[in-house]
Amino acid sequence: MSIVKPFSGWRPGKELAESLSCLPYDVMNSEEAALMASGKEQSLLRITHAEIELSAGTDPHSPEVYEKAVDNFLKFREKGWLNQDPAPFYYIYAQTMGERTQYGLVGCAACTDYEEGIIRKHELTRPDKEEDRMVLTRYLNANIEPVFFTYKAVPELDAIVNQVVSTMKPEYAFTADDGFGHQFWIISDPESISEIERLFATKVPYTYVADGHHRTAAAARIGEERKRNNPEHTGNEAYNYFMAVHFPDNQLQIMDYNRLIRDLNGMTHDEFLERLQLSFEVVNQGEEIYRPDALHTFSMYLAGNWYQLKARPGTYRDDDPIGVLDVTVLSKQVLEPLLGITDLRTSKRIDFVGGIRGLGELSKRVDSGEMKVAFALYPVSLSQLITIADSGNIMPPKTTWFEPKLRSGLVIHSLD
């Protein structure tokens, strides 16, 4: 069963929440971070992307960047831009995109749950990316950004969340520049806190990393590192836990994660279309955007036209949680045998576009001549993600895209 603890978060005041909070560090580069933080002295980007305050061209992974992040973190606290809550609380974080709102419980997950497989993952991680987050955590002595978890919905937890959001005014409520709404409540009632902890421990057998695999792995490694280096370790120290937002699975929606290819591996358009017909029923849909509306149906943009590709029987395996995925079908039937792209992580001939950008982004980049062909996929479901994580399998790269992204800076977990 899952351990999810309350914690004494460091938070901005109501008047600073919107300007201090920011998108996660890994959805932007240094130049984009500098632009987003321009004119915002209190932006958390001055901690998560501290290189923006140093000379142009500074290596984001250099010691001076991490030292600058520490200086700014201390400055934020000294100036009162971040203050610590007086006791361990849970928090509710709501995100609104269009007509849909999802409500997550913010609490501290246990490093031991990650080590023991109670926290389940569906992606591989890269040691270099883990190490970068570990270095920043060591310097700051804090989980500066939350990770995005899901769990199979529990009606009793839903009832507590509904009670709070329907009877209490949110601590923060704003719409960010990207149009997504954010609300934040504090759960300080001792009985509610005790009940939330009990429900996770008795009703939630597993939690699942939805987004933030590298931050999760880094946090767990930090906990193990501190444990080894502390001869008086008890298991109750703050470093044994890390901050996560836990959303029930029935509120989340995975968006499509699409592919762009730079060349046709020496084939003409007609040759490529002919080869595709061995594995797909190919139907020209004309110039109007076509979006796939079912599993094993793909959208392709090539030479000014959209095509519907329906996978033929035998191109996927319903009895295999990985083989049934459309990203696997596309790789095994198109990318590998026809286009010669065998490693999605390293190939320079492929690029990926999250569904939030829209299918128009695909045709735009093909029409510009930058890319030759684009493929849009039907989104993976939460049930597929959970099935894969439960079976111990790993999804292919670039399979899931979650939106909205969690705002960083609404609450921070100190490892002290």
C-alpha positions in Angstrom: 0.0 0.0 0.0 1.1 3.6 -0.6 2.7 6.0 1.8 1.7 9.6 1.1 2.6 12.0 3.9 1.6 15.7 4.7 4.5 18.2 4.8 5.2 21.8 5.8 5.5 23.4 2.4 7.3 26.5 1.4 4.9 28.7 -0.5 4.5 32.2 -2.0 1.9 34.6 -0.7 -1.4 34.9 -2.5 -0.3 38.0 -4.4 2.9 36.3 -5.7 1.7 32.9 -6.7 1.0 33.7 -10.3 4.2 35.6 -11.0 6.5 33.3 -9.0 5.2 30.0 -10.4 6.4 28.7 -13.7 6.4 25.8 -16.1 8.7 22.8 -15.3 12.4 23.2 -16.0 12.4 20.5 -18.8 9.9 22.0 -21.2 12.1 25.0 -22.1 15.7 25.8 -22.9 17.8 28.6 -21.4 16.7 31.2 -23.9 13.0 30.5 -23.5 13.4 30.6 -19.7 15.1 34.0 -19.9 12.2 35.3 -22.0 9.6 33.9 -19.6 11.3 35.4 -16.6 11.9 38.8 -18.1 10.5 41.5 -15.9 9.6 38.9 -13.1 12.1 39.3 -10.3 10.3 36.6 -8.3 10.0 34.0 -11.0 11.1 30.5 -9.8 12.9 30.2 -13.2 15.7 32.2 -11.5 16.2 29.0 -9.4 15.3 26.2 -11.8 17.1 27.9 -14.7 19.6 30.0 -12.7 21.9 30.3 -15.7 19.6 33.0 -17.1 21.2 35.4 -14.5 24.7 34.6 -15.6 26.6 35.5 -18.8 25.3 34.2 -22.1 26.6 30.8 -23.0 27.1 29.6 -19.4 26.9 25.9 -19.1 23.5 25.2 -17.3 25.2 22.3 -15.5 28.2 24.2 -14.2 28.8 24.7 -10.4 28.3 28.4 -10.7 24.7 27.9 -11.9 23.9 25.6 -9.0 25.5 28.1 -6.6 23.4 30.9 -8.1 20.3 28.8 -7.7 21.1 28.4 -4.0 21.7 32.2 -3.6 18.3 32.9 -5.2 16.5 30.3 -3.1 17.9 31.9 0.0 17.0 35.3 -1.3 13.4 34.2 -2.0 13.1 33.1 1.6 14.9 36.1 3.1 12.6 38.5 1.2 9.5 36.7 2.3 8.6 35.6 -1.2 8.5 32.0 0.1 7.4 31.2 3.6 7.0 27.8 5.3 3.7 26.6 6.6 3.6 26.1 10.4 2.7 22.4 10.3 2.5 19.4 7.9 -0.5 19.9 5.6 -1.9 18.3 2.4 -2.7 20.5 -0.5 -5.2 20.3 -3.4 -4.0 21.5 -6.8 -6.6 21.9 -9.5 -5.8 22.5 -13.2 -8.3 23.5 -15.8 -7.9 23.1 -19.6 -11.0 24.1 -21.5 -14.0 22.5 -20.0 -12.0 19.9 -18.0 -10.7 20.3 -14.5 -8.5 17.7 -12.7 -7.9 17.8 -8.9 -4.7 16.4 -7.4 -3.7 15.8 -3.8 -0.2 17.2 -3.1 1.7 15.1 -0.5 5.1 13.5 0.0 5.6 10.0 -1.6 8.1 7.6 0.1 11.5 6.8 -1.5 11.0 3.2 -0.2 7.8 2.9 -2.2 9.8 3.7 -5.3 12.5 1.2 -4.4 9.9 -1.5 -3.6 7.8 -1.0 -6.7 4.8 0.5 -4.9 5.4 3.5 -7.1 5.3 2.1 -10.6 6.9 3.5 -13.8 6.4 3.1 -17.5 9.5 4.8 -18.9 13.2 4.3 -18.8 15.4 7.0 -17.4 18.8 8.4 -18.4 21.5 8.5 -15.6 22.7 11.9 -16.9 19.3 13.5 -16.5 18.8 11.9 -13.1 22.2 13.2 -12.0 21.3 16.8 -13.1 18.2 16.8 -10.9 20.2 15.2 -8.0 22.8 17.9 -8.1 20.2 20.6 -7.9 18.4 18.9 -5.1 21.7 18.5 -3.2 22.5 22.2 -3.6 19.0 23.4 -2.7 18.2 20.7 -0.1 14.7 20.7 -1.4 12.3 19.2 -4.0 11.9 22.4 -5.9 9.4 21.0 -8.4 6.7 18.3 -7.9 6.2 15.1 -9.9 3.0 14.0 -11.5 1.5 10.8 -10.2 -1.8 9.0 -10.7 -3.6 6.3 -8.8 -6.8 4.2 -9.3 -9.6 6.5 -8.0 -10.8 6.1 -4.4 -14.3 7.5 -3.7 -13.5 8.4 -0.1 -10.5 10.5 -1.2 -12.7 12.1 -3.9 -15.2 13.0 -1.2 -12.6 14.8 0.9 -11.4 16.7 -2.1 -14.9 17.6 -3.1 -15.7 18.8 0.4 -12.7 21.1 0.5 -13.1 22.7 -2.9 -16.9 23.2 -2.5 -16.7 24.8 0.9 -13.4 26.6 1.0 -12.0 29.5 -1.0 -8.8 28.6 -2.8 -5.5 30.0 -1.6 -4.5 30.7 -5.2 -6.6 31.0 -8.3 -5.2 32.4 -11.6 -5.1 31.7 -15.3 -1.5 31.5 -16.6 -0.3 33.0 -19.9 -1.0 29.7 -21.7 -4.7 29.9 -20.8 -4.7 27.1 -18.3 -6.3 27.7 -14.9 -4.7 26.9 -11.6 -6.3 26.7 -8.1 -4.7 25.6 -4.9 -6.2 24.8 -1.5 -4.7 24.0 1.9 -5.9 21.0 4.0 -5.0 21.9 7.6 -7.8 20.0 9.4 -6.1 17.3 11.5 -9.0 14.8 11.0 -8.9 15.2 7.2 -5.1 14.9 7.2 -5.2 11.7 9.2 -8.0 10.3 7.0 -6.1 11.1 3.8 -3.0 9.3 5.0 -5.0 6.3 6.2 -6.9 6.0 2.8 -3.7 6.0 0.8 -2.2 3.4 3.2 -5.3 1.1 3.0 -7.0 1.9 -0.4 -4.2 2.7 -2.8 -2.0 -0.4 -3.5 0.1 1.4 -6.1 0.7 4.9 -7.5 2.0 5.5 -11.0 4.5 8.0 -12.4 2.5 9.9 -15.1 5.1 12.6 -15.8 8.5 13.2 -14.1 10.3 9.9 -14.2 13.7 11.5 -14.0 12.7 13.7 -11.0 11.2 10.7 -9.3 14.3 8.5 -9.8 16.5 11.4 -8.7 14.5 11.9 -5.5 14.7 8.2 -4.6 18.4 8.2 -5.2 18.9 11.3 -3.0 16.9 9.5 -0.2 19.2 6.4 -0.5 22.3 8.6 -0.6 21.3 10.5 2.6 20.4 7.3 4.3 23.8 5.8 3.6 25.6 8.9 4.9 23.5 9.3 8.1 24.7 6.9 10.8 21.7 8.0 12.9 19.1 7.4 10.1 15.6 6.6 11.5 13.5 6.6 8.4 11.4 9.6 9.5 13.7 12.2 8.0 12.3 14.6 5.3 14.8 13.2 2.8 13.0 9.9 2.9 10.1 11.6 1.0 9.6 13.7 -2.1 6.8 15.9 -3.3 4.2 14.6 -5.8 0.8 15.6 -7.0 -1.5 12.6 -7.0 -4.4 12.7 -9.5 -7.1 10.0 -9.6 -6.9 8.1 -12.9 -10.5 8.9 -13.9 -9.8 12.6 -14.1 -6.7 12.4 -16.4 -6.5 12.4 -20.1 -3.4 11.5 -22.2 -2.8 13.5 -25.4 -1.4 12.2 -28.6 2.4 12.3 -29.1 3.1 12.6 -32.8 6.1 11.9 -35.1 7.9 13.9 -37.9 10.4 12.4 -40.2 13.1 14.3 -42.1 13.4 12.0 -45.2 11.9 9.0 -46.9 15.0 6.9 -46.8 15.6 7.2 -50.5 12.1 6.4 -51.6 9.8 8.6 -53.8 6.3 9.5 -52.4 4.7 6.9 -54.7 7.1 4.2 -53.6 6.6 5.0 -49.9 2.8 4.9 -50.4 3.0 1.5 -52.1 5.2 0.0 -49.4 2.7 1.3 -46.7 -0.1 -0.7 -48.3 1.5 -4.0 -47.2 0.6 -3.2 -43.5 -2.1 -0.6 -43.8 -5.3 0.3 -45.7 -4.3 3.7 -47.1 -7.0 6.3 -47.9 -6.3 9.8 -49.2 -8.3 12.3 -47.2 -7.2 15.4 -49.2 -5.9 18.7 -47.9 -8.2 19.0 -44.9 -6.7 17.9 -41.6 -7.6 14.3 -40.7 -7.3 13.2 -37.0 -7.3 9.5 -36.1 -10.4 8.5 -34.1 -9.6 5.0 -33.0 -6.8 2.7 -32.0 -4.7 1.2 -34.8 -5.8 4.1 -37.1 -3.2 6.6 -38.0 -3.1 10.0 -39.7 -0.3 10.7 -42.2 0.6 14.0 -43.9 2.7 13.7 -47.0 3.2 16.0 -50.0 0.2 18.3 -49.2 -2.3 15.5 -48.5 -3.6 13.8 -45.3 -4.0 10.1 -45.4 -5.9 7.6 -43.1 -3.8 4.5 -42.4 -5.7 1.5 -40.9 -3.4 -1.2 -39.5 -4.1 -4.6 -41.1 -4.8 -7.7 -39.0 -1.5 -9.2 -37.8 0.3 -5.9 -37.5 -0.4 -5.7 -33.7 -0.9 -8.1 -30.8 -3.9 -7.8 -28.5 -2.3 -10.2 -26.1 0.9 -8.1 -25.6 0.6 -4.8 -23.7 3.5 -3.3 -25.7 2.7 -4.9 -29.0 -0.8 -3.5 -29.0 0.3 0.1 -28.7 0.1 2.2 -31.8 3.6 3.6 -31.2 4.8 0.0 -31.5 2.8 -0.6 -34.6 4.2 2.5 -36.3 7.8 1.6 -35.3 7.6 -2.1 -36.3 5.7 -1.5 -39.6 7.0 1.8 -40.8 9.9 3.5 -38.9 12.2 0.5 -38.7 11.5 -1.5 -41.9 10.7 1.3 -44.3 12.5 4.4 -43.0 15.4 2.8 -41.2 14.8 4.5 -37.9 15.6 1.9 -35.2 16.4 4.0 -32.1 13.9 6.8 -31.3 16.1 8.1 -28.5 19.1 8.9 -30.6 18.0 9.2 -34.3 18.4 12.7 -35.7 16.0 11.9 -38.5 12.9 12.0 -36.3 11.2 14.6 -34.1 8.3 14.5 -31.8 5.4 16.9 -31.3 3.0 16.8 -28.3 -0.7 16.9 -29.2 -1.1 20.3 -27.4 0.6 21.8 -30.5 -2.2 20.6 -32.8 -2.0 18.7 -36.1 -1.5 22.0 -37.9 2.0 22.0 -36.5 2.7 18.7 -38.4 1.6 20.0 -41.8 3.4 23.3 -41.2 6.7 21.7 -40.7 6.3 19.3 -43.7 5.1 22.1 -46.0 8.2 24.2 -44.9 10.5 21.5 -46.3 12.0 20.8 -42.9 10.3 17.4 -42.7 9.1 15.0 -45.4 6.3 13.1 -43.6 4.3 13.3 -40.4 2.3 10.7 -38.4 -0.4 11.5 -35.9 -1.4 8.7 -33.4 -4.5 8.0 -31.4 -3.7 8.7 -27.7 -2.7 6.0 -25.3 -5.3 5.5 -22.5 -4.7 5.6 -18.8 -5.7 2.0 -18.5 -3.0 1.0 -21.0 -0.4 3.0 -19.1 -1.4 1.3 -15.8 -1.5 -2.2 -17.4 2.0 -1.7 -18.8 3.3 -0.4 -15.4 1.7 -3.2 -13.5 3.2 -5.8 -15.9 6.7 -4.4 -15.4 7.0 -3.4 -19.0 8.4 -0.1 -20.3 6.6 2.0 -22.9 8.5 3.0 -26.1 10.0 6.5 -26.0 7.7 9.5 -26.5 4.4 7.7 -26.0 2.5 9.8 -23.5 1.9 13.6 -23.4 0.1 15.1 -20.3 -1.3 18.5 -20.3 -1.5 20.9 -18.5 1.9 20.7 -17.0 2.3 21.2 -13.3 3.3 24.7 -12.3 6.4 24.8 -10.2 6.6 27.1 -7.2 3.1 26.8 -5.7 4.7 24.7 -3.0 8.2 23.4 -2.3 9.3 20.5 0.0 12.4 21.0 2.1 14.6 18.1 2.9 15.6 19.5 6.3 
